Amino acid sequence: KAGVTQTPRYLIKTRGQQVTLSCSPISGHRSVSWYQQTPGQGLQFLFEYFSETQRNKGNFPGRFSGRQFSNSRSEMNVSTLELGDSALYLCASSLALQGGNEQFFGPGTRLTVL
Amino acid sequence: AQTVTQSQPEMSVQEAETVTLSCTYDTSESDYYLFWYKQPPSRQMILVIRQEAYKQQNATENRFSVNFQKAAKSFSLKISDSQLGDAAMYFCAYGDNTDKLIFGTGTRLQVFP
């Protein structure tokens, strides 16, 4: 079974631009979560999608948004990029059968904002 | 709000020895889950071990075990017979009935031959 895939793996953007990151979960997984990982702030939860609905949202500004499609694939979008948005963005998927699910992480997309 | 604290930024252990990584958390919930995730250098994060708060018995997975002290809100990870492949960042995480995880700041574990 293929693991969680994220595209692109690396991105370089300039301030003010917008970016879209993609995540394909493991086949059969219905929940997709996104995290931002930085040296200063560590791993921070962005949002979680389940059956195309945002089930949870972290404490990030409205510039960060996401969505999930009917095939469970998910995208996140960051508009008006700032230097502080430079980070590794991780996506994770799970079967979402109940609480405490094992989440399977993708390799991440490394975003650099210049 | 829930918080997770890992007070050891770095730890080191000799191969075949035992090491314990510390984690404390804070929550007012009674039903929750605790996790240890491992992030090897330039590799994907993987689940090491998982504990349901309602279970008193400590979880074990081969060489990995936890010491879950619910009243003290402590959740430490013990790695026995350490191997070179155990070298990684280890993150303690708190979860509820959704997939939202709150992570600690991580502990970098070095394993020396």
Chai-1 contact restraints between the chains, C-beta under 6 A:
chainA,res_idxA,chainB,res_idxB,connection_type,confidence,min_distance_angstrom,max_distance_angstrom,comment,restraint_id
A,S31,B,D99,contact,1.0,0.0,6.0,A-B,restraint_1
A,S33,B,D99,contact,1.0,0.0,6.0,A-B,restraint_2
A,G42,B,T105,contact,1.0,0.0,6.0,A-B,restraint_3
A,L43,B,F103,contact,1.0,0.0,6.0,A-B,restraint_4
A,F45,B,K100,contact,1.0,0.0,6.0,A-B,restraint_5
A,E48,B,D99,contact,1.0,0.0,6.0,A-B,restraint_6
A,E48,B,K100,contact,1.0,0.0,6.0,A-B,restraint_7
A,R55,B,T98,contact,1.0,0.0,6.0,A-B,restraint_8
A,N56,B,T98,contact,1.0,0.0,6.0,A-B,restraint_9
A,N56,B,K100,contact,1.0,0.0,6.0,A-B,restraint_10
A,S94,B,D99,contact,1.0,0.0,6.0,A-B,restraint_11
A,G99,B,N97,contact,1.0,0.0,6.0,A-B,restraint_12
A,G100,B,Y33,contact,1.0,0.0,6.0,A-B,restraint_13
A,G100,B,E52,contact,1.0,0.0,6.0,A-B,restraint_14
A,G100,B,G95,contact,1.0,0.0,6.0,A-B,restraint_15
A,N101,B,D99,contact,1.0,0.0,6.0,A-B,restraint_16
A,E102,B,L47,contact,1.0,0.0,6.0,A-B,restraint_17
A,F105,B,Q44,contact,1.0,0.0,6.0,A-B,restraint_18
A,F105,B,M45,contact,1.0,0.0,6.0,A-B,restraint_19
A,P107,B,Q44,contact,1.0,0.0,6.0,A-B,restraint_20
